[in-house]
Amino acid sequence: MTDRPIALFDVKAQQALIRPELDRRIAAVLDSGRFINGPEVAELEATLARFAGVAHAVGVSSGTDALQIAMMAEGVGPGDAVFLPAFTYTATAEVPLVLGATPVFVDVEAETFNIDIADLARRIALVKREGRLRPRAVVGVDLFGLPADWRAIEAICAAEQMFALDDAAQAFGASLHGQRLGRWGHAAALSFYPTKTLGAYGDAGALLTDDADRAEQYRMLRTHGEGKTRYEVERTGMNGRLDTLQATILCAKMTLLEDELAQRRRLGAAYDDALAGSVGIQVAREGAENAYGLYTIRLPDAAARARVQAALGAAQVGSGIYYPKPLHHQPAYAAAHAGSIGGNGPPPLPVSEALSQQVLSLPMHPYMTEDDARRAAGVVLTNL
């Protein structure tokens, strides 16, 4: 092992491998002048759909816009309850509020960090009993790259006639029961933020679905609700188009994705071997294959986390905290949370609250080695 710095993410090493292709592709876009909705967007959409095994991919401007477009297509709005995990990034919760709907926060599992199916069922029942809101959608998040329990989410949504949306922003390339994410739920929202498993050089995203009608709506909504011609506006939409430059960059990067995912899984196995039994690790349910957008451990408490993170920094090993506060404790969502279920108020969310004080993400990118992972794990183990 060496003592060289180990970054939490590394976007430069990948670029060195494909720089000539990136330069060629970017020059071609500059020469064409088709910076909006150029042919590279359609090329990327076809590549994404083929990779995920879905019928349709629709490129959009960001992962957040992917979530919003998907909910707009369903008509989610005032009076609707959208159920989502309390332990995730803010984008998942802000979209329902922007559309006038009410986010209902659900606790997560201590082992997988993903949405707790029993708690989801309980909160749906409470909302139905109260009768103020209509259970309308469930957003399952594949946190840190690990697929949520999509069979259970789909079953609940089918029984309750709800929309099932997969927030797979951190998990492109993961699979569940032999099916890549994108085929679970009614649609999947992707983010291509630079640090994702497939990252652009700016904001970008996509929606995946097997439903042709939904895909048509997504294409319409991303371009101001335009119909068959530019000035035929069929419904209120948004400016959510994917830039051609980001699309062509992602096309170049797709050639590396399979090998990068394989290395992420090797790194995840190295971490698991070194850390299992000493710290909490994210446990995959049967049939789930993690994409390892992040490798996140669970430490005993906030003090232990601070001690370990300081030691990692001193050893020039990157780390990050995702997320230091659950969503229902965020000022932006406090009022919505308090009013989501009346009576005695919403049930507590103890696992989400505990995880926010315990989780720590370690370096995870395909251009580090298994020795790097073991070195990072060693720093953790000696500073517990």
N, C-alpha and C positions, 0 to 999 in steps of 0.2 A: 504493500500500500504506500501511497505518497501522501504528502501533506499539502498538495495543491488545493486551491479553493474549489468547493463544490457548490455551484449555484442551484437555487431552488428551481429555476427554469433556465434553459439555454436555447435561444432562438438563433444564435449566430452560427453554431456548429452545423446545423442543418442547412443554412443558407450557403455555406461554403461548398456543399456537395452539389447543389443545383444552380449555382450562380450563373453559369453560361445559359442554361435554359430559361432562368428568370429574366436575364437581360434580353434574350431573344424574344420572349413572349411580351415583355413590357414594351420593347421597341415596336413590335408589330401593332400593339394597341395604339401607341402614340402615332404611328404612321397612318393607321386607319381613321383616327379621329372619332371612333365610335366608343365614347367613354361611358355611355349609358346604354345598357341593354344590348351590348355588342354580342357577336356570335359566341364569344368565350363564356358568356353566362349560360347559354343553352348547352354548351359543351360540359361545363361543370355540373349542371343539373342532371344531365344524362349519366355522368360518371358517378355522382352521389347516389342516384337511384339504383344503378347497377351494383354498386358496392354494398348498399344496405338491403338490396333485394326487394325494393318497393317499386310501385308503378310510377310514382310521381315525386319529383323534387322541385321545389320552387325557391330560388335564391332570393334573399331579402337583405336588408341593410344591417341587421344585427340580430342577436339572439333575443333581445327584448322585443324588437319589432316582430319577430317570428311568433312569440307568445301572444302579442297583441292582435296580430292579423288572424291567428287561429281562433281567438275568442270573439273577435269582431264577426268572423264568418258564421259563428254559431248564434250571433245575436245576444251574447252575454252582456247584461247591463243592470240597471236598477232593479232591486228586488231579488236578484240572483245571489246565491251563496256559492262561492268557489272554494273548494277544500284543497289545502296545500300544506306541506310540512312547515313547521315553525323554524326548523333548523336548515336554512338554505340562504341563498343570496337574495338581496332585496328585489331584483327584477321579477322574480316569480310572484311576489305579492303586490308590487306596485301596479301591474297591468290591470287586475280586476278593479282596483280603486280608480284608476284613470277612466275605466269604462263605466263607472258608477255602480259596480257590483260590490259585494262584501266578501273579503277574504275571511275564511274560517280556518284558523290555524290548528293543525293536527300534530300530535306528538310523534316522535320517531323512535325507532328501535335502538337499544343500546348497543347491539351487536353489529347491525348493518348501517346504522345512522340514517336509514331510509324510513319513509312514512310507515307508521304503525297501523296495520290494517284493522286491528280491534278498536283502536282509538278512532280511526276514520269512521267505522260503522257506528260507533257510539255518538259521534258528533253529528253525523247525518240524521240519526234518529232524534236527537235533541232539536235540531233545526226543524225537522218535519213536525214534531210534537208542538213546538211553539207556533209554527204556521206563519210567521212574519216574512220569512225568506223562502225561496224555492231552491232546493238543491239542484244545481245546474251543471257543475263541472268538478272534476278532480284533476289537479295537476300533480302528477307523480314526478319526483325529481330523482334522477340516478346519481346520487351524491358522490362526488369525488371519482366517478367513473364506474360505480357499482350499480347494476340494474336494480330497480325497485321490484317489488312483488307484483309483476304486471298481470299474471293470471288472476290474482285476487282483486286487483283494481278493476280489471275488465269485467269480472263477474259482478262486482258491486255496481259499476256504472250501467251494465246491462239491466240489472234488476231494478235500478232506480231511474232508468232512462236519462242518464247523465252523460256528458261529454267527457271522454278520457283523453287528456293531453299529456304527452311525455315530454318533460323538460329534460332533454338529454344533452344539455349544453356542455357538461363536463365529461360526457361518456360516449362520444362518437367512436364507433368501433367495438363497443361492448356488445355482448350477446346474452340471450336468455333462452334456455332450452333449444339451442341450435339456431335461433333466429336473431339476427342483428337488431339492435335498437333502430327504430324507424318503422318496424312492422307491428309494434305493440301500441295499444290504444288506437284512437281514431286518427291521430296525427302525432308527429314528434317535432319538437322545435330544437334547432341546433344553433350554437354560437361558434363562430370562427375567430373569436378574440385571439390575439397572438399567442397566448399561453395555452390554448386548448390542444387536444390531441391532434386536431387539424386546425392550424392557425393561419389567419391572413396577416397582412401588414397594416392592419387597421380594423375597423368594425366591419363585420359581415355575418350573415346567418343564413339559415334555410329552413324550410318546412318539408317534411317527408310524410307521404300518405299513400295508401292504396285506393283512396276514394277520388274518382275523377271529378265529381262535382265540387268537392272541397278544394281540390287543386285549382280548378277554374276560378273559384272564389278567391283563393289566395293570390292568384296572378292579378285579378281585378283589383283587389284591395291594396296591393303593394303599389299600384299606380293610380292613386286617387279615385279608385272605383270606376275606372274607364271600362267601357264595353268593347265592342268590336272595332270602334274607331276612337281616335284620341279625344274627340270632343263629344262623345256619347257617354255620359256619366250615369251609370246605372244605380249606384249607391254611394254613400259616403265612405271614402277610403282614406289613404294616407300616402305620404311619400316614403315608401319603404323598399325602394329598388336596390338591387345589388350592383355596385360599381363594376364595370368591366375590368378595371385593373385588379381589383381584389379577386374577381373570378379567375382571371388568368394565372395569378399567383397561386391560388388554391389548386388549379389544374396541375401545375408543376409539382406541387407538394403531394398530391395524391399518389404519385409514383413511389413515394417513400413510405406511405402510411402503413402498409402491412408489416414491413420489417420493423418500423418504429413501435407498433403495437406489440409485436413479439418481444422486443427488448424491454418495453415497459413491464410486460408480464414476468420476464426473467428477473427484473429488478424487484418487483413486488414479491416474488418468491424468496429472493435473497433477504429482503427485509423481514418477511414472515419467519423465515428460519432463524434469523438472529434475535428477533424480538418476542416471538410468541411465548407466552407464559410469564413474561416480565412486564409487559405493558398491554393495554387493550389495543387490539388490531381490528380493522374492519373485516367482518366475517361474511363471506359470500354464501348465500343460500344455495341449495343444490340446483345445478343447471345454469348458474350465473357465471359469466366470464367477465372479469373486471377490465376496463380499459385503462385504469390507473391515470386518470387525469391529474390526480393528486394522490400521494401516499400519506395517510393521516392516521396518527396514533392517538390513544386516549391515555392520559396520565392521571395520577391520583387526584390532583387538585390544581388550583391556579398557582400556588406557590411552587409545586414541583415543576409545572410547566415553565414558569419564569426562570427557575434554576437551570433546567435543561436547555432552554432557548439561549440563555446567556452563554452556557458552555459551548453550544453549537457555534454561536457567533465568534467566540474566542478561537475556535478551531477552524474558522473560515468555512463553515458549513451553513448553507442557507436554510431558512425555515420560515414558516408563515402560520398565522392563526386564521382559520376559516371555520367558524365565524365567532367573534368575541361576544356577540350578543344575539339571542334568538329574536326572531322578527316581532313577536308579540311584545317585546320590551323596547322596541324602537319607537321613538316619539311619533314618527309618521304614521304608525299603525296602531297606536295605543287606543285611540277612540274607536276605530273599526273593530278591534279585538274585543273591547269591552261591550260593544253593542251587538256582536255577532250572535250571541246566545244569551237571552235574557234570564229572568228568574234570579237565581243565585249567581249568575255570571258563568262564563265558560269554565269548564273543568281545568285544573292545572296542567302544565306541560313540563313535568319534572325532568324527563330525559333530555329534552332540548335545552333546558336551563343548565343542567349538569354538564352536558357536552361543551357548551360555550365556554366553560371554565377549565376544560380538560384537554381539548383537542390541540394537536400540533402537527403541522404538515412538514414532511421532510423532503429533501431534494428528489424530484422525479421527472426525468426527461430521458429520451432515448439515446442521448450522447454522453451519458455517464456509464460507468461500469458497475458490475456486481461488487467489485472491491470498494468502489465509492459508497455503495449502499451499506456494505458491512462496516465501513469506517464511520459513516453517520450513525448507524445503529450502535456502534461501540461507544460513541460519545454519549448517546442517550443512556445506555446501560450503566455507565460509570458515574452518572450524575443524577440518578433517580433519588 
